[in-house]
Amino acid sequence: MGTAKPAESGIHSVPHWANVGLILPGGGARAAYQVGVLRAIARIVPRGAPSPFNVISGTSAGAINAAAVAAYADRFSAGVSALNSVWRNFTADQVFRTDPWSMLQASLHWMASILTGGLGPFNPRSLLDNRPLWQLLRERIPLHRIDSNLAAGFLRAVAVNLSSYHSARSVCFFQSGPGVAEWERSRRAGVRARLSVEHLVASAAVPMIFPAVRLEDEYYGDGAMRQQNPLSPAIQMGAQRLLVIGVRDEKTHGGPPPPSPERPSLGQIAGYMLDTIFMDGLYTDIERITRINQLLEQVQTEKLPPQLRHLRRVETLVILPSQNIRELAARHARALPLPLRLLLRGVGASSQGQGQLLSYLLFEKGFTRALIRMGHDDAMARRDHIEALLGGQPMPVLDAPDEVVGDLSGQ
């Protein structure tokens, strides 16, 4: 995809009172779709403008995208271009080791642990070795720029969401100016921190696939595992309007498939679990926000019980893939290195379940470029909705594809 000339936009500035929040959920390689949507927004906002999102919250692979947007909050288009350069040229070996020896070593290590009943401190920590990702993030995301963007007012707060294996809590590590306070809730907390590569890798440490990361005295993993309220951190940090870029097509495509007598493979189960971890909590939270908005439309705040008077309307725009990402992944499956394909075949990641699991691990440019194109086109198709969100114009309680609005708003 070549560099597009910015189109004329009806947005001349983003009202800071709106505190527009950007929500980037997890999804492994699927997060390339988010980059496509951001590319479209870079065309919509004025040339050379700062980020239209002054509150940013990301989880898992979405945390990496969120950190890049925050690092370039003073130059939104430059940040999106940097993200686009990485995602459109991805190869799996930039994320995890894919050479034959590493794949064989991982397989033998797991086999030895199972056959011997455990190897003590030498037990395998994960299926894949993601040390290449550490190096990529150090080279490509200038996290040191976040401080200056906060000081200059281009950014209010940026958050990265992790899951603690010790406390079983969802922990939101956020970097912000003095106007955002830490918070503590049941099973979730907001902790002020200077974001680092360790936070990003931990947030994207998919359970079993990538190793947990130690931060101070605790080990953390993928932020989606314990995150029941993925919209909450952005709202807690002051967002009044939200753009949510999902990575799962919610269309039924003719209804559920016919029943199958085949026993699900480990690969199918893994794909199903990742789909549940990354996306189900997001839609539950969108439904909750929608119900609150509907309540506030019907009842004046002063008439609510005292314990509910803190509630406020939060307009939400949701952009989702228009095509089935699993089918797209299946068409690009052979782009993965042969050793990784063999490893996945060994756990049954083939036939019916192949597209679902592969769509999270397919860090290959053919697939990511297709997702970027889809995200760009889907966002441009909803350009008027994006301009309404960013320009402070009136919006419905939930602005999303029809099938999602009908499902989540009870229509």
N, C-alpha and C positions, 0 to 999 in steps of 0.2 A: 504494500500500500504506500503510495507516494505521499509527499507532503502536500496537504490540501491548503488552498488559499482560504483564509478566514472569510466567512460570509458576513454580510451586514447583519447587525443584531439590533433588536429593539432595546437591549439592556445597555444602559450608559454607566451605571454604577450599581453596586450591590448594597442595599441599605443595611448598615451594620446593626440596626435594631433587630433585623430579622434573625441574626445569628443562624445562618443556614448550615445544617449539619450534613456531613457525608458519611454514610454507613457502607462499609465494604466487608461483607461476610467472607468466610473461608470457602475454599473450593479447590485447592491444589492448582493444577494446570488450568482449570476452568476460570481462574481469576484473570486470564487474558481477556475475557469478555469485558471486564471492568475497564480495562485500558481502552478498549474500543469506544465505550460510552464516554470516557473522559476525553478522548480525542474529539468526539463530536462536540462536547461542551467547550473545548478549547476553540473550536470554530465559531461557536455561538457568542461567547463573551468577547468584548472588545480586544483588539490586538494589543499585546503587551500588558494586559490587565493582571492584577494579582489574583490569587485564588478566590473564587466566589464562595468558597466554603471556609469559614473561620473556626468551625468545630469539626474534627475529623476523628472517626473511630473505626479501627480495623481489627479483624480477627483472622488468624491463620495466614494464608497467602494474601488475604485482604489487608492484613497488618503491614505487609511489605509495601503494597501499593499506597496505603495510607501514609506511611512514613515518607515515601518519596514525594507525595503531594505536599505534605507539611514542610519538607526540606526546601521545596521550591515555591512556597506560598507567595513569595514576592513576585514570582514569574511563572504563572500557572502553565502557560504553553510550553515553557522550557522544561518544566517538570514532567509534563505529559509526554513530551518528545523523548526525554531520557527513559521513561518507563517503556514507551513504545519501542525504542531501540533494543532494549533488553528482551522484551516479550516476543517481538517478531523474529528474533534471531536465536531463540532458545534451542538448546540441545539438552537432553536429559543429563549428560555428564557435567553440566554446569550446576546441577542440583544435587546429584548423588553419584557415587561411583558406579559405572556401568561396565567396566572392563571385565573380561572373562574371569580373571583371577579373583577379583573382588566378589563377583557373583558366586563363584564356586566356593570361595572361602566362607561367605555368609551361609550358604546351604550346608556345608560340612559342619560349621560351628553350631548351627541349630540342631542338626542331626546328632552330633556328639552330646549336646546338652540333654536331648530327649532320651538317648539310649543309656546314658550314665546316671540319669536322675538328677542332673544338675552339675555344673562345674564350679559351684561356689562363686567367688568374686569374678570368675571368668565367663559367667553366663552371658549369652548374647544380649545386647541391649536393644537391638532393633533389627528389622529385616534389611534395611538399606543404610548405607553410610553417607550422611549428608554433609561431610566436610567441605565439598566444593561450594555448597551454598554459602557457608560462612565467608569464604573468600570473595564470592560474587557480591555479596551485600557490602562488605568492607570497601570494595572498589567502586561500587556504583551508586550508593545512597549516602550523600553527605549529611549525616545526621547533625553535624555541628552547626548547620545553618538554621536549625529549628530555633535556637536561642535568639538569634538576631531577628527572625521573623516574628517571634513573640514580642520582642522589645519594640519593634517597629509598628506593631498593631496589625500586621497582615494575617495573624493567626491568634485565636483565643486559646485553643487547646487541641492537643492531639493525643489519642489514646490507643494503646495496644492491649488486647485482651488475652489473658493466659489462664490456664487451669492448674491449680496447685495439687500435686499428688499427695502432699502431706495433710493439708487442711480440708481437701475436697471442696475448695471454694473457687468461684470465678473471681479472678483478680484483674482489675483494670489498672494498668500502670499508665499514668498520664503525665504529660509535660505541658505546663500552662503558665500563664501569668498569675499574679496574686489574686485574681478575682474568682478562682475556682478552688473550692475546699475539698479535702478528702471526705470519703463517706464510708459508712459501714452498714451493711444490711445482712439479713440472714443468708448465708452461703455466698455472699458476694461483697466485694469491697473495692474502693477506689483509692489508689496509693500514688502519691506524687513521686515522680522519678525522672531522672535524666535518661531518656530512651537510648538504648544501645543495640548493637547487633545481637547481643545475647537475648534481649527481649523479643526481637523479630524472629530469630530462629526458634525460640521456645514457643512462641505463639503458633508457628507453623509445624511444630513437631507432632505430626499425625501419630496417634497411638499405635504401637507395634511396628509401624513402618519406619519412623525416625526416632532417634533417642531423645529422652528428656534432657532438659538443660537446667543446670544449677544456677540459681540466683540467690546470693547470700546463703541462707541456711535451708533453702527448700528447692525441690526439683519441680519444674513446671513443664507442662505439655500443651498441646493444641488448645487454644482458647475456646474453641467451639464445644469442647466436651462438657463443660459445666455451665455454659452460658445459656441461661433460660430467658434472659431479657436483653437481647443484643442491641436494642434501641436505647436502653436505659442510660448507658454511659454518656452518649451524646446529649441526651436531654438533661442529665445531671450536670453537665458542663455548660449548659445554657442554650443549647440549640432550640429554636422555636419552629423551625421548618426542617424537614429531613428529605434527603435523596437517598434511597436505598437501591443499590445495584446488586440484584440477586444473580445467581449463577445456575438456576435450575428452571427449565421450561415447565410451566404448570398446566399446559394444555393436556387434555386427556387423550388426544389423537385417536378418537373413535371409541373410547371406553377402555376398560381394563382388558388385558390379554386373556385368552381362554385358559382354563385350568391346565396345568401340566403335571403329569405323573412323575416327572424326573426329580430326584432329590437335589436340592440346591448344593452347588459346590462351595468350597471355602472361598473361592474368588467371588462368587455371587453374593455370599453372605457379607464379605468384606465390603463390596461395593454398596450393598444395602445399608450397612452400618455407617459408612462414610456419608451417604446421602442423608441419613437421619441426623447424624451429628452436625453436619454443616448447615442444613436448611430448615429442619422442622421447628427448631426453637425460634427462628426468624419469623416464620409465618404465624406462630402462636403469639409472638409479641406484637406483630402488626395488627392482628385481630384485637388484641387487648387495647392498643392505642386507638383503634377505630371505634371500639365500644365506648371508650372514655370520651372521644370527640362527639359521638352521637348523644351521649348523656349531657354533655355541656351545651349542646345545641338546644336541648329541650328544657334544661333547668338552669336558672341563673346561679352564679357561684355563691352568692350570699344566702341562697335557699338550701344549699347543700349542708349536710351535717358538718360540724367543725373539723372532724378528722379527714374530710374530703375536700376542704376548701383550697388545698394546695394544688389541686388538679388544674391543668390548663390545656387548652387546645394546642395540638401539635400537628400541623399539616404534613402529610407524607406522600411523596411521589415515589412510586416503585417502578423500576425498569427491569424487565426480565428477558431472557433469551426467547426469540421468536421461533427457534427451531429446536429439535430434539438433540441435545448435546451428546447423548450416549451414541446415537446413530452416527453423528459426525466423528466421534472418537473411533468407532469401529472401522470407519473408512480410512483412518490414518494409523491404524494399529501397527502396521508393518514398518512404520518410521522408527519405532523403538529399537534400540540395539538388540541384536539377537540374544545375548546372554540374559537380558532382562525379560525378553519375551519367553524364553525357556523357563526362567524362574517363575513367572506368572502362570505359565501353562501348568507348571508343577503343582500349583495350589488351586487349579481349576478355574483360572480366570480366562475362560474361553467361551465360545458359543453365546448363549443367551446373556450371561453375566459379564461378558468381556467389556462391552462399551461402558458400563457403569463404573467399574473399577479403573479401567484404563483412562477414563476421562479425567481422573484426579491425578494420574501419574504421567500423562502424556505430554511431558515438557519437550515437545519437538515443534519446530517452526511451522511445519505444514498445518498442524492442528491449531497452534496459537494464533497464526495469522488468520485462519478462518474464523476463529472466535473474535479477533479484533475487528474484522470486517463486519461480522454480525452485530457486535456491540455498537459500532459506529452507525450502521444503518438503522438499528432499532432506536437509537437515541435521536437521530435526525428525523425519524418518522414521528417523534413526539416532541419536536422542537418547541412548539407552542406551549406545551406543558412545562418544559424546562425553563423557558423564559418567564412563565407565570411564577414558578417557584422562586427563581433567582431575583426577579424584579419586584417581589412583594405584592403581587397581584392576588385577588381572591382565588381560593382553591377549594375543592371539595374536601371532605374529611379524609378520604382516601382516593388518591389518583393512581390507578393501576390498570393493567389489562382487565377487560370485562370479566373474564372467568375468575380472576382473583377478587375483584370487587364483589361479585355475586357470592363467592364462597365466604369471604371474611367479614362482610358487612351484613350477612343474613338476608340478602335479597334473593 
